Amino acid sequence: MAEYFARVELHGAKWPDDYEELHEALEKEGFINCITPTDGDTKRLPSGFYFAKALSDDKAKVSRLSG
């Protein structure tokens, strides 16, 4: 399985509703907005960045998750 970082920008989005919807949708697909390095201290990623692990190795399939 692979690990992915994703950077998402919403153009013309309404704050905060569209961003909350995006966050929930990505979370359902296994993407989160934080990482836990080997030191065990969870770090929040910058706004718009998401991380997922244990997803498909098929990059094309992962890129279609949103739609």
VOBA-1610 file (N, C-alpha, C; in pm, whole numbers, padded with zeros to 5 digits, always signed):
BEGIN
Met+00084-00119+00000Met+00000+00000+00000Met+00088+00125+00000Ala+00030+00232-00046Ala+00105+00355-00063Ala+00061+00463+00035Glu+00141+00566+00043Glu+00109+00685+00123Glu+00102+00804+00029Tyr+00010+00897+00057Tyr-00010+01012-00030Tyr-00024+01140+00050Phe+00030+01248-00006Phe-00002+01382+00039Phe-00085+01445-00071Ala-00187+01520-00034Ala-00270+01589-00132Ala-00280+01735-00093Arg-00275+01821-00194Arg-00292+01966-00173Arg-00419+02005-00246Val-00513+02063-00174Val-00644+02096-00231Val-00669+02246-00220Glu-00713+02306-00330Glu-00755+02446-00331Glu-00897+02452-00384Leu-00983+02526-00317Leu-01119+02547-00363Leu-01132+02690-00411His-01159+02708-00538His-01174+02842-00594His-01321+02882-00590Gly-01349+02999-00539Gly-01486+03047-00527Gly-01565+02979-00417Ala-01496+02922-00321Ala-01562+02849-00213Ala-01618+02944-00108Lys-01717+02897-00037Lys-01777+02972+00074Lys-01719+02919+00205Trp-01665+03011+00281Trp-01606+02976+00412Trp-01713+02984+00517Pro-01726+02891+00607Pro-01650+02768+00621Pro-01720+02645+00561Asp-01841+02662+00512Asp-01922+02547+00471Asp-01854+02457+00368Asp-01803+02513+00260Asp-01741+02431+00156Asp-01618+02359+00207Tyr-01545+02423+00295Tyr-01424+02360+00347Tyr-01457+02248+00446Glu-01561+02265+00524Glu-01603+02158+00614Glu-01650+02037+00533Glu-01722+02063+00424Glu-01768+01954+00337Glu-01648+01883+00274Leu-01550+01958+00228Leu-01428+01900+00171Leu-01358+01812+00274His-01338+01865+00394His-01268+01791+00499His-01340+01660+00529Glu-01471+01663+00541Glu-01547+01542+00570Glu-01536+01441+00456Ala-01543+01488+00332Ala-01534+01398+00216Ala-01397+01332+00208Leu-01291+01409+00231Leu-01157+01352+00227Leu-01135+01255+00342Glu-01188+01286+00457Glu-01174+01197+00572Glu-01240+01062+00544Lys-01353+01061+00476Lys-01420+00936+00440Lys-01334+00851+00348Glu-01248+00915+00271Glu-01160+00843+00178Glu-01025+00808+00241Gly-01008+00843+00369Gly-00886+00807+00439Gly-00782+00916+00450Phe-00813+01038+00405Phe-00720+01150+00414Phe-00745+01228+00542Ile-00638+01262+00611Ile-00648+01341+00734Ile-00557+01463+00721Asn-00578+01562+00806Asn-00497+01685+00796Asn-00392+01695+00907Cys-00342+01578+00948Cys-00233+01576+01045Cys-00147+01452+01021Ile-00026+01454+01074Ile+00064+01339+01066Ile+00123+01315+01204Thr+00169+01193+01226Thr+00235+01160+01351Thr+00375+01107+01318Pro+00476+01192+01329Pro+00614+01148+01303Pro+00657+01041+01402Thr+00774+00987+01380Thr+00823+00878+01465Thr+00838+00919+01611Asp+00847+01049+01640Asp+00857+01090+01781Asp+00722+01083+01853Gly+00613+01055+01777Gly+00482+01038+01837Gly+00404+01164+01861Asp+00461+01279+01829Asp+00396+01408+01852Asp+00317+01448+01727Thr+00184+01440+01731Thr+00100+01468+01616Thr+00115+01613+01572Lys+00131+01630+01441Lys+00149+01763+01383Lys+00036+01790+01285Arg-00025+01906+01294Arg-00129+01947+01199Arg-00061+01995+01071Leu-00114+01954+00958Leu-00061+01998+00829Leu-00111+02138+00795Pro-00040+02208+00709Pro-00087+02341+00667Pro-00225+02332+00602Ser-00296+02440+00602Ser-00429+02445+00543Ser-00427+02395+00400Gly-00519+02306+00367Gly-00529+02253+00232Gly-00446+02130+00205Phe-00363+02086+00301Phe-00281+01967+00284Phe-00345+01851+00359Tyr-00341+01735+00297Tyr-00397+01614+00357Tyr-00301+01498+00335Phe-00311+01397+00423Phe-00225+01280+00418Phe-00311+01155+00428Ala-00272+01052+00354Ala-00340+00923+00364Ala-00237+00813+00348Lys-00255+00705+00421Lys-00170+00588+00404Lys-00257+00465+00388Ala-00199+00361+00339Ala-00268+00235+00316Ala-00379+00249+00212Leu-00356+00335+00113Leu-00448+00345+00001Leu-00394+00261-00114Ser-00468+00255-00219Ser-00429+00183-00339Ser-00297+00234-00394Asp-00219+00145-00454Asp-00098+00184-00523Asp-00130+00244-00660Asp-00255+00237-00702Asp-00298+00287-00833Asp-00321+00438-00823Lys-00224+00517-00868Lys-00232+00663-00857Lys-00354+00720-00928Ala-00389+00664-01042Ala-00506+00713-01116Ala-00633+00692-01035Lys-00644+00579-00968Lys-00762+00552-00885Lys-00770+00651-00769Val-00660+00678-00705Val-00658+00772-00593Val-00694+00912-00641Ser-00645+00951-00758Ser-00675+01086-00808Ser-00823+01103-00842Arg-00896+00995-00864Arg-01039+01002-00895Arg-01127+00996-00771Leu-01071+00989-00652Leu-01151+00976-00531Leu-01251+01089-00514Ser-01215+01206-00559Ser-01305+01320-00540Ser-01417+01323-00641Gly-01409+01238-00741Gly-01513+01245-00823Gly-01562+01206-00942
//
